[in-house]
């Protein structure tokens, strides 16, 4: 951790909010702009050995540069972040490992700053390989297009190929502000599909396949609202069993929709959702965020920092919903217990704001950082789905 960051954390009143959730961003990564999320990338389909090789190669090529390793080589050549990960994607594609290829191209595009055209090209390759991965694994992937007041949005429906005539419940799953939909297939394959559910996923506004329009602080669930209407018209899906699930900032939109569209959905799940606490003193917290995290947020909302810092009240769900009104929509909040971005107090507030609310604290040995792990969280989520919405 850099000394300036330590000083911030030691002297600021809310330092624990930002710094304890960012420990893993800084430890051993002082010389990197991007947060190196090797374990998460591997869980989403990347090969551990390839990930290590690419990171080591970027570091070695930029060892003597006077800037961070992943920013040092701006030209598209050996040592450049995009070049190295694109090459890994090309090789995995040639080997027929489409899921790994999709992940490498996704990492090349990460953290999805919209001003970087090469990131957009990499992400298009990620989506192509993602579709090949899904279809080669015995499922169907269909693109859904919906029109919103902010722009046209793309979503992707996952269905099992072997049950074309079965009417299925559907989980609408979204990631956060710097995780793309191409990282979600293992969750569908290993948990949602096995539980007998279809899955729809999409990138939040300002990110990935939906980067043509920005996230709006007063309309964080604009895609959810329009997508629900379309899903209700699909004869393959159970219109009365549409459940929303959002991870990190995606949890904000999922829970908000349980209030704004309570008659249209069956349930809502917040997985380490950033729903309230961090936004109550958002301006201060913005100054403590790692550079990459802050840049990603600014890119999603297409706002300068001073403007976005003033939008905390609009993003905090306690301003209108949590703790003020109750919804009849069953809601689940789930996470490990020491996440300062999604604290237990916010989880409890979600549960208390539903007539059928529940929160689950996931027991993990390593709890520093943001979000509980997939392999411990998803079995609990599936159990909740089975109890609330038996098939």
C-alpha positions in Angstrom: 0.0 0.0 0.0 1.4 3.4 -0.9 2.2 5.8 2.0 -0.3 8.4 0.8 -3.0 5.8 1.0 -2.0 4.8 4.4 -2.1 8.4 5.6 -5.6 8.8 4.2 -6.7 5.7 6.0 -5.2 6.6 9.3 -6.4 10.2 9.5 -9.8 10.1 7.8 -12.9 9.5 9.9 -14.4 7.1 7.3 -11.1 5.5 6.3 -12.2 2.0 7.2 -15.0 2.3 4.7 -12.7 2.7 1.8 -9.5 1.2 2.8 -10.5 -2.0 4.4 -12.6 -2.8 1.3 -9.6 -1.9 -0.9 -6.8 -3.7 1.0 -6.5 -6.4 -1.7 -6.4 -3.7 -4.4 -3.2 -2.3 -2.9 -1.3 -5.1 -1.2 1.4 -6.2 -3.6 -0.1 -4.0 -6.4 1.4 -0.6 -5.8 2.8 -0.6 -9.3 -0.4 -1.6 -11.0 -3.2 0.7 -12.1 -5.7 -2.2 -12.4 -6.8 -4.4 -9.6 -5.3 -7.8 -10.4 -8.2 -10.2 -9.7 -6.6 -13.5 -10.5 -8.9 -15.7 -8.4 -12.0 -14.1 -9.8 -10.7 -14.4 -13.4 -9.9 -18.0 -12.9 -13.3 -18.7 -11.4 -14.8 -17.2 -14.5 -12.9 -19.4 -16.9 -9.3 -18.2 -17.2 -6.4 -20.6 -16.8 -4.3 -19.8 -13.7 -1.0 -20.5 -15.5 -1.8 -18.3 -18.4 -3.0 -15.5 -16.2 0.3 -15.6 -14.2 2.4 -15.7 -17.4 0.7 -12.7 -18.9 1.0 -10.6 -15.7 4.6 -11.6 -15.4 5.3 -10.7 -19.0 3.7 -7.3 -18.7 5.7 -6.6 -15.5 9.0 -7.8 -17.0 8.5 -5.7 -20.2 7.8 -2.5 -18.2 10.2 -3.0 -15.2 12.3 0.0 -15.8 9.5 2.5 -16.7 8.6 5.4 -14.5 4.9 4.5 -14.3 2.6 1.6 -13.4 3.3 -1.6 -15.2 0.0 -1.8 -17.1 0.1 1.8 -18.2 3.8 2.0 -19.2 3.5 0.7 -22.8 0.9 2.7 -24.6 1.7 1.3 -28.1 -0.1 -1.9 -29.1 2.9 -4.2 -28.9 4.6 -6.6 -26.5 4.2 -5.3 -22.9 0.9 -3.4 -23.6 -2.0 -4.6 -21.5 -4.4 -4.9 -24.4 -1.9 -6.6 -26.7 -0.9 -9.2 -24.2 -4.4 -10.2 -23.2 -5.7 -10.0 -26.8 -3.0 -12.4 -27.7 -4.0 -14.8 -24.9 -7.6 -14.6 -26.2 -6.5 -15.4 -29.8 -4.5 -18.4 -28.6 -7.3 -19.8 -26.4 -9.8 -19.3 -29.3 -7.5 -21.2 -31.6 -7.3 -24.0 -29.0 -11.1 -24.2 -28.8 -11.2 -23.0 -25.2 -13.9 -20.3 -25.9 -14.7 -19.6 -22.2 -11.0 -18.8 -21.5 -10.8 -16.8 -24.7 -13.8 -14.8 -23.6 -12.2 -14.1 -20.2 -8.8 -13.0 -21.7 -10.6 -10.6 -24.0 -12.7 -9.4 -21.1 -9.5 -8.7 -19.1 -8.0 -6.9 -22.1 -11.0 -4.6 -22.0 -11.0 -4.2 -18.2 -11.8 -1.8 -16.5 -14.0 -0.8 -19.5 -13.2 2.9 -19.7 -15.3 4.0 -22.6 -12.8 6.5 -24.0 -10.6 3.6 -25.0 -11.6 2.2 -28.4 -9.3 -0.8 -28.2 -11.2 -1.9 -25.0 -14.4 -1.9 -27.0 -12.8 -4.0 -29.7 -11.6 -6.5 -27.1 -15.0 -6.7 -25.5 -16.7 -7.5 -28.8 -14.3 -10.4 -29.1 -15.2 -11.4 -25.6 -18.9 -11.5 -26.4 -18.3 -13.6 -29.5 -16.3 -16.2 -27.6 -18.8 -16.1 -24.8 -21.6 -17.1 -27.1 -19.4 -19.9 -28.5 -18.7 -21.1 -25.0 -22.3 -21.1 -24.0 -23.5 -22.9 -27.1 -20.7 -25.5 -27.1 -21.6 -26.4 -23.6 -25.2 -27.4 -24.4 -27.1 -24.2 -23.8 -28.7 -21.5 -26.0 -27.8 -17.8 -25.9 -30.2 -15.3 -27.4 -29.7 -11.5 -27.5 -32.6 -9.4 -26.4 -32.8 -5.7 -27.3 -34.9 -3.3 -25.3 -35.5 0.4 -25.7 -35.1 2.7 -22.7 -35.4 6.5 -22.4 -31.6 6.7 -22.2 -30.8 4.4 -25.1 -31.1 0.9 -26.6 -29.9 -1.9 -24.4 -28.7 -5.4 -25.0 -29.4 -8.4 -22.7 -28.6 -12.1 -23.1 -31.0 -15.0 -22.4 -29.5 -18.3 -21.4 -31.6 -21.4 -21.9 -30.8 -25.2 -21.8 -30.8 -26.6 -25.3 -32.2 -30.0 -24.3 -35.5 -28.6 -22.9 -36.8 -26.3 -25.6 -40.5 -26.6 -24.7 -40.2 -26.3 -20.9 -41.6 -23.1 -19.4 -39.0 -21.9 -16.9 -38.6 -19.4 -14.1 -35.9 -16.8 -14.9 -33.2 -15.1 -12.9 -32.1 -11.7 -14.2 -28.5 -11.4 -13.0 -26.2 -8.3 -13.3 -22.7 -7.6 -12.1 -21.4 -4.3 -10.8 -19.6 -1.2 -12.2 -16.4 -2.9 -13.3 -17.4 -6.5 -13.9 -18.9 -7.6 -17.2 -21.6 -10.1 -18.1 -19.0 -12.3 -19.7 -17.8 -13.3 -16.2 -21.2 -14.9 -15.3 -21.4 -18.1 -17.3 -20.0 -20.4 -14.6 -22.7 -19.1 -12.3 -25.4 -20.1 -14.8 -23.7 -23.4 -15.7 -23.0 -24.6 -12.2 -25.9 -23.2 -10.2 -28.8 -21.5 -12.1 -29.1 -24.1 -14.9 -28.8 -27.0 -12.4 -31.6 -25.5 -10.3 -33.9 -25.5 -13.4 -33.9 -21.7 -14.1 -33.2 -19.7 -17.2 -30.9 -16.7 -16.8 -30.8 -13.3 -18.4 -27.8 -11.1 -17.9 -26.7 -7.7 -19.2 -24.1 -5.0 -18.6 -25.1 -2.0 -16.6 -25.4 1.3 -18.5 -22.0 2.8 -19.4 -20.3 -0.6 -19.4 -19.5 -3.2 -22.0 -22.3 -4.0 -24.4 -24.4 -1.1 -23.0 -21.7 1.6 -23.1 -23.5 3.6 -25.7 -25.4 5.5 -22.9 -24.4 6.4 -19.4 -25.8 5.3 -16.1 -28.2 7.9 -14.7 -28.3 8.4 -10.9 -32.1 8.7 -10.8 -32.7 5.8 -13.2 -30.3 3.0 -12.2 -32.8 0.3 -13.0 -34.0 1.6 -16.3 -32.9 -1.5 -18.2 -34.5 -3.8 -15.6 -37.8 -2.1 -16.0 -38.0 -2.4 -19.7 -36.5 -5.9 -19.8 -39.1 -7.2 -17.3 -41.9 -6.2 -19.8 -40.2 -8.1 -22.6 -39.6 -11.2 -20.5 -43.3 -11.4 -19.4 -44.2 -11.8 -23.1 -41.8 -14.7 -23.7 -43.9 -17.9 -23.7 -40.8 -20.0 -22.7 -40.6 -18.1 -19.3 -42.8 -18.1 -16.3 -44.1 -14.5 -16.1 -44.9 -14.9 -12.4 -41.4 -16.1 -11.5 -39.0 -13.4 -12.6 -36.4 -12.8 -9.9 -33.8 -10.1 -10.0 -30.3 -10.6 -8.6 -27.5 -8.0 -8.6 -24.0 -8.1 -7.4 -22.3 -5.0 -6.0 -23.8 -2.0 -7.8 -26.1 -4.3 -9.7 -27.7 -5.0 -6.3 -28.7 -1.4 -6.1 -30.9 -1.6 -9.2 -32.3 -5.0 -8.3 -33.5 -3.9 -4.8 -34.8 -0.6 -6.2 -36.9 -2.5 -8.7 -38.6 -4.4 -5.9 -40.2 -1.1 -4.9 -40.7 0.6 -8.3 -42.1 -2.5 -10.0 -43.3 -4.6 -7.1 -46.2 -6.1 -9.1 -43.9 -7.2 -11.9 -41.3 -9.4 -10.2 -41.4 -12.3 -7.9 -38.2 -11.6 -5.9 -35.0 -9.6 -5.6 -31.6 -10.5 -4.4 -28.7 -8.2 -3.4 -25.4 -10.0 -3.4 -22.9 -7.6 -1.7 -25.1 -4.8 -3.0 -23.9 -1.2 -2.8 -27.3 0.1 -1.8 -26.9 2.7 0.9 -24.1 3.2 3.3 -21.3 4.2 0.9 -23.5 6.8 -0.8 -24.3 8.7 2.4 -20.9 10.4 2.4 -20.1 9.7 -1.2 -18.1 12.8 -1.9 -15.6 11.9 0.8 -15.4 8.3 -0.1 -14.8 9.1 -3.8 -11.5 10.8 -2.7 -10.3 7.6 -1.1 -11.1 5.1 -3.9 -8.3 3.5 -5.9 -7.7 5.3 -9.2 -9.1 2.5 -11.3 -12.3 2.2 -9.3 -12.9 5.9 -9.4 -12.2 6.2 -13.1 -14.6 3.3 -13.8 -17.4 5.0 -11.8 -16.8 8.3 -13.6 -16.9 6.5 -16.9 -20.2 4.7 -16.1 -22.0 7.9 -15.2 -20.1 10.1 -17.7 -19.7 12.7 -15.0 -16.7 14.6 -13.6 -15.8 13.7 -10.0 -17.2 16.9 -8.5 -20.6 16.3 -10.1 -20.8 12.6 -9.3 -19.8 13.3 -5.7 -23.0 15.3 -5.3 -25.2 12.4 -6.3 -24.9 10.2 -3.3 -28.4 11.0 -2.0 -29.9 9.9 -5.4 -28.0 6.6 -5.2 -28.7 5.8 -1.5 -31.9 3.7 -1.4 -32.7 4.9 2.1 -33.6 8.3 0.5 -36.9 6.9 -0.8 -37.2 3.2 -0.1 -35.2 1.3 2.5 -36.5 2.0 6.0 -39.2 4.2 4.7 -41.7 1.9 2.9 -42.1 -1.9 2.8 -42.5 -4.0 -0.3 -44.3 -7.4 -0.5 -41.6 -8.6 -2.8 -39.5 -11.3 -1.1 -35.9 -9.9 -0.8 -32.7 -11.5 0.1 -29.4 -9.7 1.1 -26.4 -12.0 1.1 -22.7 -11.3 1.7 -19.7 -11.9 4.0 -19.8 -9.9 7.2 -17.0 -7.4 7.0 -17.6 -5.7 3.6 -17.6 -2.0 4.2 -19.2 -1.3 0.8 -22.1 -3.7 1.6 -22.2 -3.8 5.4 -24.4 -6.0 7.5 -26.4 -2.9 8.5 -27.4 -2.4 4.9 -28.2 -6.1 4.5 -30.4 -5.9 7.6 -32.1 -2.8 6.3 -33.0 -4.6 3.0 -34.5 -7.5 5.0 -36.5 -5.2 7.2 -37.9 -3.3 4.2 -39.7 -6.4 2.9 -42.6 -8.3 4.4 -40.7 -11.4 3.3 -37.1 -10.2 3.8 -34.1 -12.2 4.8 -30.4 -11.6 5.1 -27.6 -14.2 5.2 -24.1 -13.6 6.4 -21.8 -15.9 4.5 -19.1 -17.5 6.7 -15.7 -17.2 5.1 -12.2 -17.6 6.4 -10.9 -14.6 4.4 -13.3 -11.7 4.6 -11.3 -8.7 3.6 -12.5 -7.0 0.5 -15.7 -6.7 -1.4 -18.2 -9.5 -2.0 -18.4 -13.1 -0.7 -17.1 -15.9 -2.9 -19.2 -17.6 -5.6 -18.8 -21.1 -4.3 -20.1 -20.2 -0.8 -22.7 -17.8 -1.9 -24.5 -19.4 -4.8 -25.6 -22.6 -3.0 -27.3 -20.4 -0.4 -28.9 -18.4 -3.1 -30.2 -21.5 -4.9 -31.6 -22.8 -1.6 -33.5 -19.5 -1.1 -34.9 -19.7 -4.6 -36.0 -23.3 -4.0 -37.8 -22.3 -0.8 -39.4 -19.2 -2.1 -40.3 -20.4 -5.6 -40.5 -24.2 -5.8 -40.6 -25.5 -9.3 
